[in-house]
């Protein structure tokens, strides 16, 4: 009996380690979104066009994955909600995020995007009537203060010096990307609970592609641009979402949320390594406050999980 229990415990521990590993892999892949998008922009591809091809190729990959794994079909009642998820939680997020990268750099865009967990807490309070705890209020305050400091830090910055000016369009696009990302989590939670993730993502990304279709620039792109777009679709979309889904099977959602706090840190590091981007000292302090707010929010989410385990 003891050996059986020990074996089960060891298997669970190994599964948890694997889950954390693929979770980190997903964070690394998502961290490359901004730097690789800048490669496409440098080749003359618009943000809307990049978003369209990312959604289109991603939809095809997830449709193929769903067919290969024989995933159950999407429930009929979930088709319109999945389409709404694709439009509001993916198409809008892709475009606004890429616009914030284009105008404000990958590092700043990542900080504004990954404030999403705090917006999720606010959305859950106002839309789902969930109570906001003192811990969540603290996380929100840290994040908002961090965003304000980041905004104040870039008034005299310049791209030539590796810094981007923090203008009103940058803040608007960045904040909208974070809000859209939060909407993705709020709308996606029930859909992923009832359906195979590959089916939901294939349907949602297809809807996103349809909405973005009228804005595509149909012209020849360089090989470098196509390589960047392919990287965004295959690695930062298909690979990252797949790793994330695999990790959630082995790790509690709260643990996955904690691993996700790596994403803004890795994204800033990737922007520095690939493009030499750097935040001003005040902006760096603001970024640390944003990360602290996200960590605070994620750690609060772990408490119920520990209670259940006990």
MOLINCOR-V204890 format. One record per residue. N is the residue number from 1. BURIAL is b if it has 16 or more other C-alpha atoms within 10 Angstrom, else e. Layout:
# MOLINCOR-V204890
{{N/BURIAL} {N/BURIAL}}
This chain:
# MOLINCOR-V204890
{{1/e} {2/e} {3/e} {4/e} {5/e} {6/e} {7/e} {8/e} {9/e} {10/e} {11/e} {12/e} {13/e} {14/e} {15/b} {16/b} {17/e} {18/b} {19/b} {20/b} {21/e} {22/b} {23/b} {24/b} {25/b} {26/b} {27/b} {28/b} {29/b} {30/b} {31/b} {32/b} {33/b} {34/b} {35/b} {36/b} {37/b} {38/b} {39/b} {40/b} {41/b} {42/e} {43/e} {44/e} {45/b} {46/b} {47/b} {48/b} {49/b} {50/b} {51/b} {52/b} {53/b} {54/b} {55/b} {56/b} {57/b} {58/b} {59/b} {60/b} {61/b} {62/b} {63/b} {64/e} {65/b} {66/b} {67/e} {68/e} {69/e} {70/e} {71/e} {72/e} {73/e} {74/b} {75/e} {76/e} {77/e} {78/b} {79/b} {80/e} {81/b} {82/b} {83/b} {84/b} {85/b} {86/b} {87/b} {88/b} {89/b} {90/b} {91/b} {92/b} {93/b} {94/b} {95/b} {96/b} {97/b} {98/b} {99/b} {100/b} {101/b} {102/b} {103/b} {104/b} {105/b} {106/b} {107/b} {108/b} {109/b} {110/b} {111/b} {112/b} {113/b} {114/b} {115/b} {116/b} {117/b} {118/b} {119/b} {120/b} {121/b} {122/b} {123/b} {124/b} {125/e} {126/e} {127/e} {128/e} {129/e} {130/e} {131/e} {132/e} {133/e} {134/e} {135/e} {136/b} {137/b} {138/b} {139/b} {140/b} {141/b} {142/b} {143/b} {144/b} {145/b} {146/b} {147/b} {148/b} {149/b} {150/b} {151/b} {152/b} {153/b} {154/b} {155/e} {156/e} {157/e} {158/e} {159/e} {160/e} {161/e} {162/b} {163/b} {164/b} {165/b} {166/b} {167/e} {168/e} {169/e} {170/b} {171/b} {172/e} {173/b} {174/b} {175/b} {176/b} {177/b} {178/b} {179/b} {180/b} {181/b} {182/b} {183/b} {184/b} {185/b} {186/b} {187/b} {188/b} {189/e} {190/e} {191/b} {192/b} {193/e} {194/e} {195/b} {196/b} {197/b} {198/b} {199/b} {200/b} {201/b} {202/b} {203/b} {204/b} {205/b} {206/b} {207/b} {208/b} {209/b} {210/e} {211/e} {212/b} {213/b} {214/e} {215/e} {216/b} {217/e} {218/e} {219/e} {220/e} {221/e} {222/e} {223/e} {224/e} {225/b} {226/b} {227/e} {228/b} {229/b} {230/b} {231/b} {232/b} {233/b} {234/b} {235/b} {236/b} {237/b} {238/b} {239/b} {240/b} {241/b} {242/b} {243/b} {244/b} {245/b} {246/b} {247/b} {248/b} {249/e} {250/b} {251/b} {252/b} {253/b} {254/b} {255/b} {256/b} {257/b} {258/b} {259/b} {260/b} {261/b} {262/b} {263/b} {264/b} {265/b} {266/b} {267/b} {268/b} {269/b} {270/b} {271/b} {272/b} {273/e} {274/e} {275/b} {276/e} {277/b} {278/b} {279/b} {280/b} {281/e} {282/b} {283/b} {284/b} {285/b} {286/b} {287/b} {288/b} {289/b} {290/b} {291/b} {292/b} {293/b} {294/b} {295/b} {296/b} {297/b} {298/b} {299/b} {300/b} {301/b} {302/b} {303/e} {304/e} {305/e} {306/e} {307/e} {308/e} {309/e} {310/e}}
